[in-house]
Amino acid sequence: MEELKNALNDKRLQVLTLPEKGRCLFTSRDFSPGEVIISENPYVSVPNKNRESPQWKCEWCFSLANLKKCSACHVVWYCSSKCQKSDWKLHRVECQALSKVDKERVKSLTPSIRLMVKLYLRRKLENEKMFPSTATENYKNVEALVSHISDVDEKQLVLYAQMANLVNLILQWPDSEINIKEVAENFSKLACNAHTICDSELRPLGTGLYPVISIINHSCLPNSVLVFEGRLAVVRAVEHIPKDTEVLISYVETAGSTITRQKALKEQYFFSCTCPRCIKMGQSDDIRESAILEGYCCKNSGCNGFLLRDSDDKGFVCQQCGLLRDKEEIKYIASELKIMSEKASLSLFSGYINEAGKAYKMIEKLQVKLYHSFSINLMRTRETLLKVLITFKTFFVIICLH
């Protein structure tokens, strides 16, 4: 820990431990808007492959182009010999372990499982002096992360134990080299501390563990933002940050209502936010903001008021013109939206871009009838629709050129 503090002092940053917050990152000088406060390569990382991101990706840079499968393990893909060489120190030993996994069990290799396997392999290589370690890149920084294991419910603990056993089966190490309870606790650490690596359009590419950046605490009114340049995590100031100020980023989407943000923080990170924005929860300004962001629009198309539930629970009353909107009407539109959203997701997942575009246009029409014009749901749909239309036009151009 002392080595890390000294390394961060050189970057004009300091780690402090506060009773109510634990470890925090503070500035030792002023930082200007847009300036890089700290950057970090992942201690370990894996590309994502799931329903939302079904394509294979390069293990090192997460590229989708020119991929070739590792001829030995048949699990990992690379886009170039350069990326393969960059990853070779770690994949050399991972490859040996993955090559012994039977084909059925390979299907169970989720990104979380692979991330944990790589975590223990890197620790082993560090201990054997086969992998370089520095003050900012070593397993001690992972050990220092908070797991919140005592806050995890029994069902999740059982899942972590099952995942830990699978990691043990893959590694096939003696009991003296691996502790199942410790592996399970490390899964809890990953859940609280791992970051989703995104591209410039915020599309998820992979998952990485950044132990130093994980020291930075959350605020719904952050003074900094975490972005990714390839696999490099970069924290930049979004406003002037004076010397001796805590560096703060947001762990969740700040556009959500206070209730939504608090729910997300409690479920994943096991704490309640007490930032200047959250302490206003329940006050008139907060209620209005929540109703606009996540609530319904007035039935009168010429009115831009926000709605609150009426005292008789018959529906929602516009706070501007007083018009009541029937609860059953809202339920009907919401059910139509659910059906159309499932259709859109299926079309997109299946690669039917044109059908997905039509479905998202219908979703937008329904949401315009249901939500306030500043609704985050409506904004997300329009963002998705724009991406779908761009994808369709690009695909059409490629077809025409051929």
Secondary structure, 3 states (H helix, E strand, C coil): CHHHHHHHHHCCEEEEEECCCEEEEEECCCECCCCEEEEECCCEEEECCCCCCCCCCCCCCCCCCCCEECCCCCCCEECCHHHHHHHHHHHHHHHHHHHCCCHHHHCCCCHHHHHHHHHHHHHHHHHCCCCCCCCCCCHHHHHCCCCCHHHCCHHHHHHHHHHHHHHHHHHCCCCCCCCHHHHHHHHHHHHHHCEEEECCCCCEEEEEECCCHHHCEECCCCCEEEEEECCEEEEEECCCECCCCECEECCCCCCCCHHHHHHHHHHHHCCCCCCCCHHHCCCHHHHHHHHHHHCEECCCCCCCCEEEECCCCCEEEECCCCCEEEHHHHHHHHHHHHHHHHHHHHHHHHCCHHHHHHHHHHHHHHHHHHECCCCHHHHHHHHHHHHHHHHHHHHHHHHHHC
